[in-house]
């Protein structure tokens, strides 16, 4: 099974295929809601953020983000997007 991000046209045909990506923007109005302090270092921070997601009763995708480097919770039950 092929994994990746696919964009389709109105007939369901794949028109864009992205296998190599760093992120997927779920909410273009707020694309960077995690503030990293100190700033990200790709080698050091490969497993820096622990994120848990769930959907609440109002059909919102919520996230809680733990910064393992700083040892603190950055976001708790933060709404990402309405489903």
N, C-alpha and C positions, 0 to 999 in steps of 0.2 A: 504494500500500500504506500502510495506516495504521500508525503506530508509537506506542508508548506502553506502559503497564503495564495489564494486564487481569487481573481476578479473575473466575473462572468458578465456576459451581455444579457439582454432580455430573453434570449432563447436558451440560456443556461450554458452556453459554450464558453470555455475558458479563453479569455483574451489576454490575461496577464498572469504569469506564474512566477512566484518569488520563493525560492528554496532557501536563499541565504539572506537572513534578515536579523537585525539587532533588536527591533521592537515593532510592535503593531500599535498604532494610535487608535484607541477606542473612543476618545473624546477629543476631536480636533480643537474644541474651544478651550481646552485645558490640557495640552499634550504633555507637559512636564510638571507633575504635581508632587514628585518626590524631590526634595532638596537635599543634596548630599553635602555634608560638611564633616570632614574635609572632602574636596572634590574627588570624583571618581578616578581611580587608577585601574585600568583594565586588568592588569596582571594581579594586583593585590586584591581587587574587589570582585573577583569572579563569583563568589558566593556571599557577597556582603549583605544583600537585602533578602529577608525572608518575608514573603507576601502570602497572605491567605485571602481568598475571595469567597463570597457567597451572595445569594440573592435574598433580599428582605421581602416582607409582605407587600411592599409598594412597587415590586418588580424593579428595584434598583440593584445594580451590581455594586457591592461594597468591597473595600479592601482595607486590610490592616497590614502595615509595613513595619517590620522590625529592622533596625540598622545594627547588624552584628558587630561592626567595627566600633561604633559609638556606644553600643550597649543600651540603646533606647528605642522606644516606639515612636516612629515618625508620624504615622497616621493610624487612627483607630476608627473602624466602621466608616471610612470615608467613601461617599458615593462617587463612582467612576462614570457610570452611564445608566440611563433608564432603559430597560429592556421592553 
